[in-house]
């Protein structure tokens, strides 16, 4: 669940592949306050968030390996990124170069960073993906194999939300400086 920075809208997602936006000024479904967006995702929608500094933009992430950018006022997708193909060079990767099975790039978490200029995603393959959301297109900026297993959680903070924190099943917590495009620090899950 995410509330729009202006406080007028709330977005939620579910395991029925749906994304719904509630107009908090007119919450009654009879008044058109609850709008379900077109079904784009083919699996559980793990997260949906509003883009900072925008009245209409938002994004949703799914366990089908996609990240969808929306104009929620028009109830339609603007673009969809398919990490199944982005990470596999146009093919769905099932094994790494050494023949070891790999986790699919299910999108477990996403955040807007740098005041909404970028959207970051944490995937089941352990990758952290960073895309610049432009007026006409979404451009890949960075793709990092961040964790030795699923990257499960993500948060953003710092000045202008330009630092990403990720964690994964490898028990590592890592900090990423968005503008520099590099790891800012890390720590494992041990108490030692």
N, C-alpha and C positions, 0 to 999 in steps of 0.2 A: 504494500500500500504506500502510495506517495501522495502528498498534497502539493498542489501547484504553489510556487513561491508567492503568488499574489493572494492565495487562500481561497480562490473561487472554485477550483476543481479538485477532485480526488480521483486517483486511478487505482485500480486493483486488477489482479490477474488470477487465473485459477488453473486447476488441473484438467479442465474441459477445453483447453486451448483458447480461452476467451480473454479479451481485454475489455474492461468496462470503465467508463468515465462517468462520474457523478458530479452534476452541477450543484454545489453546496448552497447556492442562492435559491435554487428551485429544486429541492431534492425529490419531489414527488415524481414517480414514473409517469403519472397522468399528465404532468406538465412538461414532459420530455426531459426531465432531469437526469435520468439514467440512460446512457447510450452505450450499446455494445458495438465495438469496432468490428469491421469485417474480419472474418477468420482467415488469418494468414498462416499461423503456426499449425504444425501437424502433431504437436506433443505439448506437454505441460508448459505453460508460460511461467517461467521461474521468477521473473521480475518485470515491472513496468515503472518508468520514471518520467517526470516532466523535465524538459530542458530548461535550465536557468536562462533568464533574460529573453524568454520567448513566450508569447501568449498562446501559440498553437502547436508547438513542436513537443513531441514526446518519443520515447523508444520503449520497445518491449524485447525481452530476451527469452529464448525457449530451449527446452531440452531436445528440440529437433535440430539444433545446431545453427539456428538463425537469429539474427538481430534485426528487428524491423523498426524503421523510423516512420513516424506518423505525423499527419496533420490531424489532431484529434477534433478540431472544430468542423472539418469537412468529413470526418470519419473515414479517411482513406490513407493507405500507406504511401509514403513518399519514395522509400527505397527499402530493399531487403538485402542484407548481407548473409551469405551462406558460408559458414565456416567449414562445413564439410568439404567444400571444394577449394576454399581459400587456403586451407592448410595442406591439402593433398595435391596441390598443383593441378587442379581440374578433375581429380579423382578422389573418391572417398578412401582415405588411408586406413588399412586394416592392420598393417604390420610396418614396423620401422625398417631401416636399412639392414639391420642385423637379423631380421625375421621375427622379432619379438612383437606380440600383439600390442596394439596401442589403444588407449581409450579414445572414443569418438569425441569430437569437440562440442559436446553439449554445453550450452551457455548457462552457467550456474549463477552468474552475477554480472551486473553492469552498472556503470556510473558515468555521469557527465562530469568532465573535468575542465579546468581552465575557463570557468564561467560559461560552459556549454559549447566551447569551440571544438572540443573533442569528446568522443564517447569511447569508453574502455570496457572490455569484456573479459571475464575469467572463464576459461573453458575446461571441460572434462579431460582434455588432452594435456592439461598443465600449462597451456599457453595463455598469455595475456596479450590481447589485441588492442591496438589503439587506432582510431579512425578520426580524421578531421571531417566534420560535418559542414560542408560548404553550402552556398545558396543553390547550386545546381547539381552537386554530386557529393558523394562520400568517398574519401580517399584514404587508403591504408597508409599509416604513418610508421607503425612499428608492430612487429610480431616477435614476441620473446617467449622462448620455452622457459617459463618462470618457475615451474614446480616439477618435481619428479613424480608426478601423479596428478590427480584432479586438483585444479585450482577451484576452491569452493566458495570463498568469501572475498568481498572487495569493499573497500571504503575509500572515500576521497576527503581530503582536508588540506589545510595549509592556506596560504594567501591565494585567493582566486581558485581554490580547490585544485591546486596544481601538483599535489602529491597523492599517489595512489598507494594504498596498503592492500596487499593480497595475502591470503593464506591458503594452504593446501593440505592434502592428506599426507604429504611428506613431512608434516609438522614444522614447516618453516613459515615465518611471517616475514614478508619482504616489503620494503618501501621503494617506490619508484618516483623519480622526479620527471614529471611529464615534459616540461620544456626542454630538458636536457636529453630525454629519451633513454635514461640509464637507471640502473639500480642505485638507490640512494643508501641502502643498508638492509640488513636482514638479521634474523635471529631464529634459532631453532626452538622447538617446543619443550626442550629439557629445562628442568629447574636448576641445573648445575651452572 
